[in-house]
Amino acid sequence: KIEAKQPDTLSDQPKCEFEKDEYADTAAIVDNHTLRPFPNVTTFFDNPTSFLDYKTCVYPKVEDCHDEDSYLKLFRQMDRRIERLAVLRMQPYFKKEITGRNRCIVGVCDLTEWEEYVRRKTALVQPSVFRRLKVKLPSFDDTFRLVKTTYKVEWNDGVIPPLSHKLVWWWFKWRDPDCEVVFRSFMKTFILSYNSFLDTVSIEFEYRTHFYDPESRIWRTI
């Protein structure tokens, strides 16, 4: 059995070679961890006269492929995530309104893909409401302001568009094996939301849940 030798005193502990000031944590990371194997990057990172052009390396977004095969693959993935998240969330004892704060993200896409996705959904079922909200965000300089636009498409009164793999997906029915009670849930309102800053697609919805009362033979609302 081989045992690792432990330092006998505190003086045997490895020491970090940097000045004890308010930048000590940053110096420790640069010198001993992240950038140590890359001396050219370390030199650049420590040089106050060298810097990156954020207008060319940060602001531009990644361009995706906008062909039919790419659309189909992306939209099918989002549709399946929509069904899974919705069914998992439509349980009896949760709050019945899922908003943007719940962060039910179902996909990532650019604005062109979002517009095509919504075009296909609205061609099947006309939505009740279109919304667009713009918010200015901090940027690297005062001459340019980043803008986050939130797009929302809403369907009400249970008139909800189908998914690519299932026509009627907005309900679920199951039996609890512990209490042997049969439950059912269904959506009343469904919202697709797009965040142009993060390029994320999320869902919001309102639902209702019933349980079957065998004595009265009726469905009761929870």
URFENFEN-V852602 format. One record per run of one state. SS is the DSSP state (A for helix, B for strand, O for the rest). FROM is the first residue (numbers start at 1). TO is the last residue. If there is no record, write none. Layout:
BEGIN
[[SS	FROM	TO] [SS	FROM	TO]]
END
This chain:
BEGIN
[[O	1	9] [A	10	12] [O	13	23] [A	24	32] [O	33	38] [A	39	46] [O	47	53] [A	54	57] [O	58	67] [A	68	89] [O	90	96] [B	97	98] [O	99	99] [A	100	102] [O	103	104] [B	105	108] [O	109	110] [A	111	124] [O	125	128] [B	129	137] [O	138	145] [B	146	155] [O	156	162] [B	163	163] [O	164	165] [B	166	166] [O	167	170] [B	171	176] [O	177	180] [B	181	195] [O	196	199] [B	200	213] [O	214	217] [B	218	221] [O	222	222]]
END
